[in-house]
Amino acid sequence: MNFIKGCLLALVSFAFGAGAMAQGSDYQFLLTLKPEMQRKLLANELFLSPDGKHIIVNYGNKPTFIIAYSTSDWKQVAAFRLTDWVDFSSAYIDTTNQQFYVKISRTSTQYHRLDIKEKTQDIIPCDITPRGCPHIEMKMDVKSLYTADKKHYIAINKQNKREVKVYKIREK
């Protein structure tokens, strides 16, 4: 009987995934990031800017919506609609932490340049991006991450992929 209870407990813990981990003794739920749009889209990937000021979420598939949120107040600061399906395996932000570059497709030599501050976007060849045309290694999609200071844990909800949950470290 104890074996069955143990198995059930393990199954429930596994089912709740990242949310259960973050809700442990170190982190508590803070809020759910919600894009300011009517469509209910699935969150695919997360990207944290190197300066920690923006969390960028890839929603949908075709079209893809890239939404940037400020980590200071968790408000949406920019939204971009891309006609292509993109992934973040080649994505990066320039040294000003203002322009986000994401490859049009894995085999393309063109990038979407998304300016978070100016809220503009265009398509440019890779040779004029800050990193040029490097060979891109395939990476796993980032579904959860911690901010650099470990004060926040951000995760796509495994039970409802339309939700991106933010947890903060518990005050001691």
SEDRENVEX-167655 format. One record per residue: residue number from 1; x, y, z of N, C-alpha, C, CB in turn; residue in three letters. Coordinates in nm, 2 decimals, decimal comma, padded with zeros to 4 digits. Glycine has a CB too. Example, Ala and Ser with C-alpha at 12.3 -4.5 7.8 and 13.67 -1.06 7.14 Angstrom:
<pts>
PT   nr    n.c1    n.c2    n.c3   ca.c1   ca.c2   ca.c3    c.c1    c.c2    c.c3   cb.c1   cb.c2   cb.c3  rest
PT    1   01,32  -00,57   00,78   01,23  -00,45   00,78   01,32  -00,33   00,78   01,13  -00,45   00,90   Ala
PT    2   01,28  -00,22   00,71   01,37  -00,11   00,71   01,29   00,00   00,79   01,41  -00,06   00,57   Ser
</pts>
This chain:
<pts>
PT   nr    n.c1    n.c2    n.c3   ca.c1   ca.c2   ca.c3    c.c1    c.c2    c.c3   cb.c1   cb.c2   cb.c3  rest
PT    1   00,08  -00,12   00,00   00,00   00,00   00,00   00,09   00,13   00,00  -00,09   00,00   00,12   Met
PT    2   00,19   00,13   00,08   00,28   00,24   00,08   00,35   00,26  -00,05   00,39   00,23   00,19   Asn
PT    3   00,38   00,15  -00,12   00,44   00,16  -00,25   00,35   00,23  -00,35   00,48   00,02  -00,30   Phe
PT    4   00,22   00,20  -00,35   00,12   00,26  -00,43   00,11   00,41  -00,40  -00,02   00,19  -00,42   Ile
PT    5   00,10   00,44  -00,27   00,10   00,58  -00,24   00,22   00,66  -00,28   00,08   00,60  -00,08   Lys
PT    6   00,33   00,60  -00,27   00,46   00,66  -00,32   00,46   00,68  -00,47   00,58   00,57  -00,28   Gly
PT    7   00,41   00,58  -00,54   00,40   00,60  -00,69   00,30   00,71  -00,73   00,36   00,46  -00,75   Cys
PT    8   00,19   00,71  -00,66   00,09   00,82  -00,69   00,15   00,96  -00,66  -00,04   00,80  -00,61   Leu
PT    9   00,22   00,97  -00,55   00,28   01,10  -00,51   00,38   01,14  -00,61   00,35   01,09  -00,37   Leu
PT   10   00,47   01,04  -00,66   00,57   01,07  -00,76   00,50   01,11  -00,89   00,66   00,95  -00,78   Ala
PT   11   00,39   01,05  -00,93   00,32   01,08  -01,05   00,26   01,22  -01,05   00,21   00,98  -01,08   Leu
PT   12   00,20   01,25  -00,93   00,14   01,39  -00,92   00,25   01,49  -00,92   00,06   01,40  -00,78   Val
PT   13   00,36   01,47  -00,86   00,47   01,56  -00,86   00,53   01,58  -01,00   00,59   01,52  -00,77   Ser
PT   14   00,54   01,47  -01,07   00,59   01,48  -01,21   00,49   01,56  -01,30   00,61   01,34  -01,27   Phe
PT   15   00,36   01,53  -01,28   00,25   01,60  -01,36   00,25   01,75  -01,35   00,12   01,54  -01,33   Ala
PT   16   00,29   01,80  -01,23   00,28   01,94  -01,21   00,41   02,01  -01,25   00,26   01,97  -01,06   Phe
PT   17   00,51   01,94  -01,28   00,63   01,99  -01,35   00,69   02,11  -01,29   00,60   02,01  -01,49   Gly
PT   18   00,73   02,21  -01,38   00,80   02,33  -01,34   00,73   02,41  -01,23   00,83   02,41  -01,45   Ala
PT   19   00,60   02,42  -01,24   00,52   02,49  -01,14   00,54   02,44  -01,00   00,38   02,50  -01,18   Gly
PT   20   00,53   02,31  -00,99   00,55   02,24  -00,86   00,69   02,27  -00,81   00,52   02,09  -00,87   Ala
PT   21   00,79   02,26  -00,90   00,93   02,29  -00,85   00,94   02,43  -00,80   01,03   02,26  -00,97   Met
PT   22   00,89   02,53  -00,87   00,90   02,66  -00,83   00,82   02,69  -00,71   00,86   02,76  -00,94   Ala
PT   23   00,71   02,62  -00,68   00,63   02,65  -00,57   00,69   02,58  -00,44   00,49   02,60  -00,59   Gln
PT   24   00,80   02,52  -00,46   00,86   02,45  -00,34   00,89   02,56  -00,24   00,99   02,38  -00,38   Gly
PT   25   00,98   02,53  -00,15   01,01   02,62  -00,04   01,08   02,74  -00,07   01,09   02,54   00,07   Ser
PT   26   01,15   02,75  -00,19   01,22   02,87  -00,23   01,15   02,97  -00,30   01,34   02,82  -00,31   Asp
PT   27   01,05   02,94  -00,38   00,98   03,03  -00,47   00,83   03,03  -00,45   01,01   03,00  -00,62   Tyr
PT   28   00,77   03,14  -00,47   00,62   03,15  -00,46   00,57   03,22  -00,59   00,58   03,23  -00,33   Gln
PT   29   00,45   03,18  -00,62   00,38   03,24  -00,75   00,37   03,39  -00,73   00,25   03,17  -00,77   Phe
PT   30   00,40   03,46  -00,84   00,39   03,60  -00,85   00,28   03,65  -00,94   00,52   03,67  -00,89   Leu
PT   31   00,29   03,60  -01,07   00,19   03,64  -01,17   00,20   03,56  -01,29   00,21   03,79  -01,20   Leu
PT   32   00,10   03,57  -01,38   00,10   03,51  -01,51   00,12   03,62  -01,62  -00,03   03,43  -01,54   Thr
PT   33   00,22   03,60  -01,71   00,24   03,69  -01,82   00,13   03,67  -01,92   00,38   03,68  -01,88   Leu
PT   34   00,07   03,78  -01,96  -00,04   03,77  -02,06  -00,02   03,87  -02,17  -00,18   03,79  -02,00   Lys
PT   35  -00,01   03,82  -02,30   00,01   03,91  -02,41  -00,12   03,99  -02,43   00,05   03,83  -02,54   Pro
PT   36  -00,10   04,12  -02,47  -00,21   04,21  -02,49  -00,27   04,18  -02,63  -00,17   04,35  -02,47   Glu
PT   37  -00,33   04,07  -02,65  -00,40   04,04  -02,77  -00,52   03,95  -02,75  -00,30   03,97  -02,87   Met
PT   38  -00,61   03,94  -02,84  -00,73   03,86  -02,82  -00,70   03,72  -02,85  -00,84   03,91  -02,92   Gln
PT   39  -00,61   03,68  -02,94  -00,59   03,54  -02,97  -00,52   03,47  -02,85  -00,49   03,53  -03,09   Arg
PT   40  -00,56   03,35  -02,83  -00,51   03,27  -02,73  -00,40   03,18  -02,79  -00,62   03,18  -02,66   Lys
PT   41  -00,28   03,21  -02,77  -00,17   03,14  -02,84  -00,09   03,06  -02,74  -00,08   03,24  -02,90   Leu
PT   42  -00,03   02,96  -02,79   00,06   02,87  -02,71   00,20   02,93  -02,70   00,07   02,73  -02,77   Leu
PT   43   00,25   02,93  -02,58   00,39   02,98  -02,56   00,49   02,87  -02,60   00,42   03,03  -02,41   Ala
PT   44   00,59   02,89  -02,68   00,68   02,79  -02,73   00,81   02,80  -02,66   00,70   02,81  -02,87   Asn
PT   45   00,87   02,92  -02,64   01,00   02,94  -02,59   01,02   03,06  -02,51   01,10   02,93  -02,71   Glu
PT   46   01,12   03,07  -02,43   01,15   03,19  -02,35   01,30   03,23  -02,38   01,14   03,16  -02,20   Leu
PT   47   01,32   03,36  -02,37   01,45   03,41  -02,39   01,47   03,53  -02,29   01,48   03,46  -02,54   Phe
PT   48   01,58   03,53  -02,21   01,61   03,64  -02,12   01,72   03,72  -02,17   01,64   03,58  -01,98   Leu
PT   49   01,70   03,85  -02,18   01,80   03,94  -02,23   01,93   03,93  -02,14   01,75   04,09  -02,24   Ser
PT   50   02,05   03,95  -02,19   02,17   03,94  -02,11   02,17   04,04  -01,99   02,29   03,97  -02,20   Pro
PT   51   02,11   04,16  -02,01   02,10   04,25  -01,90   01,99   04,22  -01,80   02,08   04,39  -01,95   Asp
PT   52   01,91   04,12  -01,83   01,80   04,08  -01,74   01,68   04,17  -01,74   01,85   04,07  -01,60   Gly
PT   53   01,67   04,27  -01,83   01,56   04,36  -01,83   01,44   04,32  -01,90   01,61   04,49  -01,88   Lys
PT   54   01,46   04,22  -01,99   01,35   04,17  -02,07   01,34   04,02  -02,08   01,36   04,23  -02,22   His
PT   55   01,22   03,97  -02,07   01,19   03,83  -02,10   01,11   03,83  -02,23   01,10   03,76  -01,98   Ile
PT   56   01,16   03,75  -02,33   01,10   03,75  -02,46   01,03   03,61  -02,48   01,20   03,78  -02,57   Ile
PT   57   00,91   03,61  -02,52   00,83   03,49  -02,54   00,79   03,47  -02,68   00,71   03,49  -02,44   Val
PT   58   00,81   03,35  -02,73   00,77   03,31  -02,87   00,64   03,24  -02,85   00,88   03,21  -02,93   Asn
PT   59   00,53   03,30  -02,91   00,40   03,24  -02,91   00,36   03,20  -03,05   00,30   03,34  -02,85   Tyr
PT   60   00,27   03,10  -03,06   00,21   03,06  -03,19   00,31   02,98  -03,27   00,16   03,18  -03,26   Gly
PT   61   00,27   02,97  -03,40   00,36   02,90  -03,49   00,36   02,96  -03,63   00,33   02,75  -03,50   Asn
PT   62   00,25   02,99  -03,69   00,25   03,05  -03,82   00,12   03,12  -03,83   00,27   02,95  -03,94   Lys
PT   63   00,11   03,25  -03,80   00,22   03,34  -03,77   00,27   03,32  -03,63   00,18   03,48  -03,79   Pro
PT   64   00,39   03,37  -03,61   00,46   03,37  -03,48   00,45   03,51  -03,42   00,61   03,32  -03,49   Thr
PT   65   00,42   03,51  -03,29   00,42   03,64  -03,22   00,53   03,64  -03,12   00,28   03,66  -03,15   Phe
PT   66   00,61   03,74  -03,12   00,72   03,76  -03,03   00,68   03,87  -02,94   00,86   03,78  -03,10   Ile
PT   67   00,67   03,84  -02,81   00,63   03,95  -02,71   00,75   03,97  -02,61   00,50   03,90  -02,64   Ile
PT   68   00,78   04,09  -02,59   00,88   04,13  -02,49   00,81   04,19  -02,37   00,99   04,23  -02,55   Ala
PT   69   00,85   04,15  -02,25   00,80   04,20  -02,13   00,92   04,26  -02,05   00,73   04,09  -02,05   Tyr
PT   70   00,89   04,36  -01,97   00,99   04,42  -01,89   00,99   04,34  -01,76   00,96   04,57  -01,86   Ser
PT   71   01,11   04,31  -01,71   01,12   04,23  -01,58   01,11   04,32  -01,46   01,25   04,15  -01,58   Thr
PT   72   01,11   04,45  -01,48   01,10   04,54  -01,37   00,95   04,55  -01,32   01,15   04,68  -01,40   Ser
PT   73   00,86   04,54  -01,41   00,72   04,55  -01,38   00,63   04,44  -01,44   00,66   04,69  -01,41   Asp
PT   74   00,69   04,36  -01,52   00,63   04,24  -01,59   00,52   04,29  -01,69   00,57   04,15  -01,49   Trp
PT   75   00,53   04,41  -01,74   00,44   04,46  -01,84   00,49   04,43  -01,98   00,41   04,61  -01,82   Lys
PT   76   00,40   04,42  -02,08   00,44   04,40  -02,22   00,50   04,53  -02,27   00,32   04,35  -02,30   Gln
PT   77   00,62   04,53  -02,33   00,68   04,65  -02,38   00,68   04,65  -02,54   00,82   04,66  -02,33   Val
PT   78   00,67   04,53  -02,60   00,67   04,53  -02,75   00,61   04,40  -02,79   00,82   04,54  -02,80   Ala
PT   79   00,55   04,40  -02,91   00,49   04,28  -02,97   00,52   04,29  -03,12   00,33   04,28  -02,94   Ala
PT   80   00,56   04,17  -03,17   00,59   04,16  -03,31   00,52   04,04  -03,37   00,74   04,15  -03,33   Phe
PT   81   00,46   04,06  -03,49   00,40   03,95  -03,57   00,48   03,91  -03,68   00,25   03,99  -03,61   Arg
PT   82   00,53   03,79  -03,69   00,61   03,74  -03,79   00,53   03,63  -03,87   00,75   03,67  -03,74   Leu
PT   83   00,54   03,64  -04,01   00,46   03,55  -04,09   00,52   03,41  -04,08   00,46   03,60  -04,23   Thr
PT   84   00,65   03,40  -04,05   00,71   03,27  -04,05   00,71   03,21  -03,91   00,86   03,29  -04,09   Asp
PT   85   00,73   03,08  -03,91   00,75   03,01  -03,78   00,90   03,02  -03,75   00,71   02,86  -03,78   Trp
PT   86   00,93   03,07  -03,63   01,07   03,08  -03,59   01,10   03,01  -03,46   01,11   03,23  -03,58   Val
PT   87   01,22   02,98  -03,44   01,26   02,93  -03,30   01,38   03,01  -03,25   01,30   02,77  -03,31   Asp
PT   88   01,41   03,00  -03,13   01,51   03,09  -03,06   01,65   03,02  -03,06   01,47   03,12  -02,92   Phe
PT   89   01,67   02,91  -03,13   01,80   02,85  -03,13   01,91   02,94  -03,18   01,80   02,72  -03,21   Ser
PT   90   01,87   03,03  -03,27   01,97   03,13  -03,33   01,95   03,27  -03,27   01,96   03,13  -03,48   Ser
PT   91   01,86   03,29  -03,18   01,82   03,42  -03,14   01,93   03,48  -03,04   01,69   03,42  -03,07   Ala
PT   92   01,94   03,62  -03,05   02,03   03,69  -02,96   01,99   03,84  -02,96   02,18   03,67  -03,00   Tyr
PT   93   02,04   03,91  -02,86   02,02   04,05  -02,85   02,15   04,12  -02,87   01,95   04,09  -02,71   Ile
PT   94   02,15   04,24  -02,93   02,27   04,31  -02,95   02,32   04,37  -02,82   02,25   04,43  -03,06   Asp
PT   95   02,44   04,43  -02,82   02,50   04,48  -02,70   02,43   04,59  -02,64   02,65   04,52  -02,73   Thr
PT   96   02,34   04,66  -02,71   02,26   04,77  -02,65   02,14   04,71  -02,58   02,22   04,87  -02,75   Thr
PT   97   02,11   04,58  -02,59   01,99   04,51  -02,53   01,87   04,57  -02,59   02,00   04,52  -02,38   Asn
PT   98   01,87   04,62  -02,71   01,75   04,69  -02,77   01,70   04,61  -02,89   01,79   04,83  -02,81   Gln
PT   99   01,80   04,55  -02,97   01,75   04,48  -03,10   01,77   04,33  -03,08   01,84   04,53  -03,22   Gln
PT  100   01,66   04,26  -03,11   01,65   04,12  -03,09   01,66   04,06  -03,23   01,52   04,07  -03,02   Phe
PT  101   01,75   03,96  -03,25   01,77   03,90  -03,38   01,73   03,76  -03,38   01,92   03,91  -03,43   Tyr
PT  102   01,64   03,71  -03,47   01,60   03,58  -03,48   01,60   03,53  -03,62   01,46   03,56  -03,41   Val
PT  103   01,66   03,42  -03,65   01,67   03,37  -03,79   01,53   03,34  -03,84   01,76   03,25  -03,79   Lys
PT  104   01,51   03,37  -03,97   01,38   03,34  -04,03   01,35   03,19  -04,03   01,38   03,39  -04,18   Ile
PT  105   01,45   03,11  -04,06   01,43   02,96  -04,05   01,57   02,91  -04,03   01,36   02,90  -04,18   Ser
PT  106   01,57   02,78  -03,99   01,70   02,72  -03,96   01,80   02,72  -04,07   01,68   02,58  -03,91   Arg
PT  107   01,75   02,72  -04,20   01,83   02,71  -04,31   01,85   02,85  -04,38   01,78   02,61  -04,41   Thr
PT  108   01,78   02,95  -04,34   01,79   03,08  -04,40   01,92   03,15  -04,37   01,66   03,16  -04,36   Ser
PT  109   01,95   03,25  -04,45   02,06   03,34  -04,42   02,01   03,48  -04,38   02,16   03,35  -04,54   Thr
PT  110   01,88   03,49  -04,36   01,82   03,62  -04,32   01,76   03,61  -04,18   01,70   03,65  -04,42   Gln
PT  111   01,76   03,73  -04,12   01,72   03,74  -03,98   01,60   03,85  -03,97   01,83   03,78  -03,89   Tyr
PT  112   01,52   03,82  -03,87   01,42   03,93  -03,83   01,50   04,01  -03,73   01,29   03,87  -03,77   His
PT  113   01,50   04,14  -03,76   01,56   04,24  -03,66   01,44   04,31  -03,59   01,66   04,34  -03,73   Arg
PT  114   01,42   04,28  -03,46   01,31   04,34  -03,38   01,36   04,44  -03,28   01,23   04,22  -03,31   Leu
PT  115   01,33   04,56  -03,30   01,37   04,67  -03,21   01,27   04,68  -03,10   01,39   04,80  -03,29   Asp
PT  116   01,31   04,64  -02,98   01,22   04,64  -02,86   01,19   04,78  -02,82   01,29   04,57  -02,75   Ile
PT  117   01,28   04,87  -02,83   01,26   05,01  -02,78   01,17   05,09  -02,88   01,39   05,09  -02,76   Lys
PT  118   01,21   05,08  -03,01   01,13   05,15  -03,11   01,01   05,08  -03,16   01,23   05,18  -03,23   Glu
PT  119   01,00   04,95  -03,13   00,89   04,87  -03,17   00,88   04,86  -03,33   00,75   04,92  -03,12   Lys
PT  120   00,99   04,84  -03,39   01,00   04,83  -03,53   01,06   04,69  -03,57   01,08   04,94  -03,60   Thr
PT  121   01,03   04,64  -03,69   01,09   04,52  -03,73   01,12   04,52  -03,88   01,00   04,40  -03,70   Gln
PT  122   01,23   04,45  -03,92   01,26   04,44  -04,06   01,33   04,30  -04,08   01,34   04,56  -04,11   Asp
PT  123   01,36   04,27  -04,20   01,43   04,15  -04,24   01,56   04,19  -04,30   01,35   04,06  -04,33   Ile
PT  124   01,67   04,13  -04,25   01,81   04,17  -04,30   01,89   04,05  -04,33   01,88   04,26  -04,20   Ile
PT  125   01,99   04,06  -04,42   02,08   03,94  -04,44   02,17   03,92  -04,32   02,16   03,96  -04,57   Pro
PT  126   02,21   03,80  -04,30   02,29   03,77  -04,18   02,42   03,85  -04,18   02,32   03,62  -04,17   Cys
PT  127   02,48   03,88  -04,29   02,61   03,94  -04,29   02,61   04,08  -04,24   02,66   03,94  -04,43   Asp
PT  128   02,49   04,14  -04,22   02,49   04,28  -04,16   02,44   04,27  -04,01   02,41   04,37  -04,24   Ile
PT  129   02,42   04,15  -03,96   02,38   04,14  -03,82   02,51   04,16  -03,73   02,31   04,00  -03,79   Thr
PT  130   02,50   04,19  -03,61   02,62   04,20  -03,52   02,71   04,08  -03,52   02,58   04,24  -03,38   Pro
PT  131   02,65   03,96  -03,53   02,73   03,83  -03,53   02,76   03,78  -03,67   02,66   03,73  -03,45   Arg
PT  132   02,71   03,84  -03,77   02,74   03,79  -03,90   02,66   03,66  -03,93   02,89   03,76  -03,92   Gly
PT  133   02,73   03,57  -04,00   02,66   03,44  -04,04   02,72   03,32  -03,98   02,66   03,43  -04,20   Cys
PT  134   02,72   03,31  -03,85   02,78   03,19  -03,79   02,70   03,06  -03,81   02,80   03,22  -03,64   Pro
PT  135   02,77   02,95  -03,80   02,70   02,82  -03,80   02,62   02,81  -03,67   02,80   02,70  -03,82   His
PT  136   02,50   02,77  -03,68   02,41   02,76  -03,56   02,39   02,62  -03,52   02,27   02,83  -03,59   Ile
PT  137   02,43   02,59  -03,39   02,41   02,46  -03,34   02,26   02,45  -03,29   02,50   02,43  -03,22   Glu
PT  138   02,20   02,34  -03,31   02,06   02,32  -03,26   02,06   02,31  -03,11   02,00   02,19  -03,32   Met
PT  139   01,96   02,37  -03,05   01,95   02,37  -02,90   01,81   02,33  -02,87   01,98   02,51  -02,84   Lys
PT  140   01,79   02,29  -02,75   01,66   02,26  -02,69   01,58   02,39  -02,67   01,67   02,17  -02,56   Met
PT  141   01,45   02,38  -02,69   01,37   02,50  -02,66   01,38   02,53  -02,51   01,22   02,48  -02,70   Asp
PT  142   01,39   02,66  -02,47   01,40   02,70  -02,33   01,25   02,72  -02,29   01,48   02,83  -02,31   Val
PT  143   01,21   02,63  -02,20   01,07   02,63  -02,14   01,07   02,70  -02,00   01,01   02,49  -02,14   Lys
PT  144   01,18   02,70  -01,94   01,18   02,77  -01,80   01,33   02,82  -01,78   01,15   02,66  -01,69   Ser
PT  145   01,34   02,92  -01,70   01,47   02,98  -01,67   01,46   03,06  -01,54   01,51   03,07  -01,79   Leu
PT  146   01,58   03,09  -01,49   01,59   03,18  -01,38   01,65   03,31  -01,42   01,68   03,11  -01,26   Tyr
PT  147   01,62   03,42  -01,36   01,69   03,55  -01,38   01,83   03,53  -01,33   01,61   03,67  -01,32   Thr
PT  148   01,92   03,61  -01,38   02,06   03,60  -01,34   02,08   03,61  -01,19   02,15   03,71  -01,41   Ala
PT  149   02,00   03,69  -01,12   02,02   03,71  -00,98   01,94   03,60  -00,90   01,97   03,84  -00,93   Asp
PT  150   01,87   03,51  -00,97   01,80   03,40  -00,91   01,68   03,44  -00,83   01,89   03,31  -00,82   Lys
PT  151   01,64   03,57  -00,84   01,52   03,62  -00,77   01,39   03,58  -00,83   01,53   03,77  -00,76   Lys
PT  152   01,39   03,54  -00,96   01,27   03,50  -01,03   01,29   03,38  -01,11   01,22   03,62  -01,12   His
PT  153   01,19   03,30  -01,11   01,18   03,17  -01,19   01,07   03,19  -01,29   01,17   03,04  -01,11   Tyr
PT  154   01,09   03,17  -01,42   00,99   03,19  -01,52   00,97   03,06  -01,60   01,02   03,31  -01,62   Ile
PT  155   00,85   03,02  -01,62   00,82   02,89  -01,68   00,69   02,89  -01,76   00,82   02,78  -01,58   Ala
PT  156   00,70   02,82  -01,88   00,57   02,79  -01,95   00,50   02,69  -01,87   00,60   02,75  -02,10   Ile
PT  157   00,37   02,71  -01,84   00,29   02,61  -01,77   00,28   02,49  -01,85   00,16   02,68  -01,73   Asn
PT  158   00,32   02,37  -01,79   00,31   02,25  -01,87   00,16   02,20  -01,88   00,39   02,14  -01,79   Lys
PT  159   00,07   02,24  -01,79  -00,07   02,20  -01,80  -00,15   02,29  -01,90  -00,13   02,20  -01,67   Gln
PT  160  -00,10   02,42  -01,91  -00,17   02,51  -02,00  -00,06   02,60  -02,06  -00,27   02,60  -01,91   Asn
PT  161  -00,02   02,55  -02,18   00,09   02,62  -02,25   00,06   02,76  -02,30   00,13   02,53  -02,37   Lys
PT  162  -00,06   02,81  -02,27  -00,09   02,95  -02,30  -00,04   03,04  -02,19  -00,24   02,96  -02,32   Arg
PT  163   00,00   02,98  -02,08   00,04   03,06  -01,97   00,19   03,06  -01,94  -00,03   03,02  -01,84   Glu
PT  164   00,25   03,17  -01,92   00,38   03,18  -01,87   00,38   03,24  -01,73   00,47   03,28  -01,97   Val
PT  165   00,42   03,15  -01,64   00,41   03,19  -01,49   00,55   03,24  -01,44   00,38   03,06  -01,41   Lys
PT  166   00,53   03,34  -01,35   00,65   03,40  -01,29   00,64   03,38  -01,14   00,66   03,56  -01,32   Val
PT  167   00,75   03,33  -01,09   00,76   03,30  -00,94   00,87   03,39  -00,89   00,79   03,15  -00,91   Tyr
PT  168   00,86   03,43  -00,76   00,97   03,51  -00,70   01,02   03,43  -00,58   00,92   03,65  -00,66   Lys
PT  169   01,14   03,46  -00,54   01,20   03,39  -00,43   01,13   03,44  -00,30   01,35   03,42  -00,42   Ile
PT  170   01,11   03,35  -00,21   01,04   03,38  -00,09   01,13   03,47   00,00   01,00   03,25  -00,01   Arg
PT  171   01,07   03,57   00,07   01,14   03,65   00,16   01,17   03,57   00,28   01,06   03,78   00,20   Glu
PT  172   01,29   03,59   00,34   01,33   03,51   00,45   01,32   03,59   00,58   01,47   03,46   00,44   Lys
</pts>
